Amino acid sequence: MTCVSKLGLGTVQWGLPYGVSNRGGMTPKEIVAAILAEAQRKNITVLDTASLYGEAEAVLGQNSLAPFRVITKTPKFATPVITGDQVSFLFRTFQQSLDRLSVSQVYGLLIHHADDLLVGGGEKLVAAMTALKDKGEVRKIGVSVYDGEQIDAVLRVFRPDIVQLPISVLDQRLLTAGKLARLKDEGVEIHARSVFLQGLLLMTPDEAPEYFSPLQPLLRQWHAAAKVQGMTPIQAALAFVRDIAEIDIVLVGVETVAQFRSCVEDFAMAPRFDSAGLACNDPHFVNPALWKTR
């Protein structure tokens, strides 16, 4: 895999106004089309979407997706036990995803919320996804996780083909705990998300929401480290994740063609980044699901 082809495109901001640094709302569909055309020219093929990403699947479906490996996700079930009703809902929403995407099959289907696998009957969801795989409608199945405890618990249920997980300069928990190495030993394809921490890493410390005030010293240290090493925050954030050997795909979200081109260039050209001393182990600051920014 060439360096640039390790990049993948996240699509949540194409269907929802997403991210702590988002000022422009949803990306217009004509801009999405232009980004996809540019991605095809750059041999970037992975598109990550989900049924919960608002209009993202429908927006993607207005374009030819033949050149791309599309990954979508299940709905959130959030029930204390998985029954036949949830299995039927999975099949139904997956068919709706295919319809919105205007495709007959996808590269990947992930459990969007790993905890859905970990309640009673969670294995029924695995069986349902395996059935879709056997039918040829899905090439690989897997799960999206937030932390190492979820990874350990998921691996007790099944061996996923793909695991999508958060990692960034500040959030090195899964790397230092050996979870990436464990997944790679299991033959799992690893997709990294949240490499910019929803844009937090790209904001100046003074621009960060008040919620992150306790993190101000570390954010200032991060920006200083990038500057000392002759890199922009985007270059440094991308280089850190790019150079982790276990990671197969680095997912990024872009809102304009110019952003995309810059991201591709930075990903390809940025030197190695020394991230020593920048890790934060407090999930309240590195897990966006726990943020209280509103």
N, C-alpha and C positions, 0 to 999 in steps of 0.2 A: 504494500500500500504506500503510495507516495504521500509526502507530508500533507499536501493540501487535501487529498482525498480522505484524510482522517477527519476532516470537518464535516459536520452535518448541520442541517437547519432546523431549529425549533420554530414552531408555528403558532404558539399561543397568542402572540401579539398580533397575529393576522386575523384572529377571531374575537379577541377581547382586548380592552385597554389594560395592559398587564405590566407589572414591574414597578418597584419603588421609585425608579427614576423616570418612568414614562410620563412625558408631557404632551405627546401628540395623539394619544388614543390609538384606535385600530389602524393598521396599515391599509390604505386603499387597495382594492383588488387589482387595479392596473399596475400598481407598484409591485405587488406580489408577482404578477405575471412577468414583469421585467427582471425581478430578482431570480425567479426560477429559470428564465432564459440564460441569465448570466451564470447561474450555478451549473447548468448543463454544459456551458462552454468551458467551465473550470473543472469539470469532471467531479463535481460534488453531488453525491447521489442520495444521501440519506435525508429523509424528511420525517420529522417527528411531530405527530399531531395527536388528537384525542377527541372523543365524542363530547367531552366536557369543555372543549376550547371554543365555546360559542359558535361562530360561523366559520371557523378555520377549515374544517373538512369541506364544507360547501364551496368556500373560496378556492381551495386547492382543486376541487373537482371541475372547476371551470377551465383548467389547464390540462394539457397532455402530461400524464404522470408516468408514461411508459419508460422514460429514462431514469426514473427514480426508484429507490427502495423506500417505500412508505411504511411507517410504523404508526399504528393507532393503539388506543387503549380501551379498556372496559369502562362501564359506568362505575360509580361508587355505590356499593351495596349497603354498607353500614348496618348490617343486621347481626343479631347475636348468633345466628345459625344460618348456613347456606342450605336452601331447599331447592326443589325443582322449580319453584317460582323464580328464583334468582338465576338459575341456569337458563330458563326460557328467556328471561330479560337479557342475559348476555348474548344469546343467539340473535334476539330481535335487534338489539342495539348494534351488534356487529354488522348485520345485514343493512341497517340504516347507514352505517359508516361506509360500507361499500357503495351504496347508492349515492351518497353525498359526494364521495370521492370519484365516482364514475369509473370504478375499477371492478374487476372480478376476483381479484386476490390482492393481498398485501404481503410485504416482507415480514412484518412483525405485528403481533398482538400482545400487549402487556396488561397485566393486572394493574390498574391505575393506583389503587390503594392497597398496599401489601397486607394491611391488617385484615382485609377481606379473605385472604387465604388462610389466616391463622385462627379463625373461629371454627366451631364445629361444622363439618361438612365442606370446609374449604377445598378439600380434594376434588369436590364435584366441579369446581370452576376449572381446575387443572384438566379434568377429564373432558370438559366441554371444549376447552381450547385445543386439546390434543385431537379431538374429533374434527375440528376445523382444519387442523394441520394435516390430518390424514386425508381429508377431502381435497387438499390442495388449495384451499382458500387462504391459508396462512403458511408462510415458510418457517417462521421461528416464533416461539412463544416465550413469554418471560414476565417480568415484574418490575415495577418502579418502586424504589425503596428510599427511605430517609436516613437510616442509620445501621450500624453494625449488628445491633440486636435483631433487627428485621431480617438482615441477610442470613444470620445463623438460623433463625426460625423458618425462613422460606426454604433453606436447604434441607431442613428436616421433612418438608412436605414434598418437594420435587427438585430436580435439577433443571433450572431454566436455561433456555438457549441464550437469552439476552437479559441482562440486568442493567437498568438505568439508575444512576445514583448521583448524588451531589458531591462535587469536589471543587475546591478553589484554593487560592493562596491562603485564605484565612481558614478554610474548612478542610483540614488535612486528616480528619479523624479516621476515615476508612483506610487511608494509606498507612498511617503510623500504626494502626491496630492490626495490620496484616490482612484486612478483608479483601483488598484487591488481589493480593497474591493467592488467597484461598479460592476466590472465584476463578481466577485464571487457571489454577491447578485443576479445577472442575471442568475446564473447557468452555467457560461462559464468555460470551461476547459482552464487553463492558462499554456502556455508553455514558459519558459524563455530561451532567447538566449543571446549571447554576454556577458556571465558571466565572461569571461576573457578579454573583450574588444578587441577581435581579437588578444589576446596575449600581449597587452600593459601592463596589470597588472602583467604579469610574467617576463617582462624584467626589468633589473635594470634601474634606472632613467638615467644613463649615456648611456644605449643602446637605449633608446627611440629616435625616429626620431626628428630632430630639430623642427618640427612643434609643438611638445609638450613642448617646452622650458618654456612657461608660467605656465605649469602644474608641473614643476619640484618640487617645495616645497610640493605639495600635494602628488606626487608620492613618495617622500622620506618619508613623514609622513605615507603613506600606508605601505611601506615596514617596517618601524620602528614599526608600530602597530602590524603587523603580527609577527615580531621577538619577541617583548615584550610578546605577548600572546603565545609564544612557537609554532608557526605554520609557515609552508612554505607559500609563496604567493598562491600556488594552493590550499592548504588546507583552507586557510582563505577565498579565493574567493568562493570556493564551499560551505563552511559552511554557509556563509552569505546568499546565495540564497536558499540553502537547507532548512534553518530554517524559511523561509517566508511561513506562513501557507497557504496563498492563492494560492501558486504555486503548480501545479500538476506535471509538468515535467521540469527537468533542462537539457537543451541540451548542450552537450559538443562535441568538435571536437578533435579527436585523430588521430595520424599518424602512430603509432606503437602499437603492442600488449603490449609492456612494458609500454607505456604511458597509455594505457587503464586500465591495471591492477592497476597501481599506482593511477589512477583517481578514480577507484572503491573503493580502499582501503581508500583513502583520504576522499571520499564522506561519507563512512560509519563510519569512525573512528574519524574524526576531531571534536573537541569540538566546542561549540558555539563561534562565533567571534563577538567581540564588535566593531562595525563600526562607532562609534560616531565620528563626526567631519571629516569624509572622503568623504562626498557627494560633487559632483561637479554639479552645475546646468547649466553650459554653454554647450549648445548642440554642439557647434563647437569642443568640446573635447570629449564628450560622445556619439555623434552620428556619427558612422563611415561614413555615407553617406555624411557628411559635411567635412570630413578630406581632407586636402590638403598636403599629405605626399610625393607626387612625384613632 
